[in-house]
Amino acid sequence: DCIMACFLASDRSQSYLFNQNISSFSWLIANYNNQPDILMTEMTKTLQTLFDRYFNGVKVECTDATDETSPRQFILAIYVEFQTSDGTISNISQLAEINGSKFALINNIITKGE
């Protein structure tokens, strides 16, 4: 949860030491908000790289969960599964509602260790 929270809250330019090397949800939205397919691809790559640093068996899926009745917003379903050092498989699933170039809402779907 902490890794995902940092990704959601971070700004790509917030560090001089790691300039432009911060994984940032808001940066991806700002750069790909009008290109949902590219946004989902880049989000998947970014989260895969981020979680691979800390866990084994990482699987990331970002899919379009947009409601057809609201064309101005884009809803992104994010699913990350990973294996901790003790072998426990955990996952994080969230919905991100994006209106224009800003994200409006993040909902946890499920956070569960098995």
Stockholm file with secondary structure:
# STOCKHOLM 1.0

chainA/1-114         DCIMACFLASDRSQSYLFNQNISSFSWLIANYNNQPDILMTEMTKTLQTLFDRYFNGVKVECTDATDETSPRQFILAIYVEFQTSDGTISNISQLAEINGSKFALINNIITKGE
#=GR chainA/1-114 SS CHHHHHHHHCCTTSCSTTTTCSCCHHHHHHHHTTCHHHHHHHHHHHHHHHHHTTCEEEEEEEEECCCTTCTTEEEEEEEEEEECTTSCEEEEEEEEEEETTEEEEEEEEEEEEC
#=GC SS_cons         CHHHHHHHHCCTTSCSTTTTCSCCHHHHHHHHTTCHHHHHHHHHHHHHHHHHTTCEEEEEEEEECCCTTCTTEEEEEEEEEEECTTSCEEEEEEEEEEETTEEEEEEEEEEEEC
//
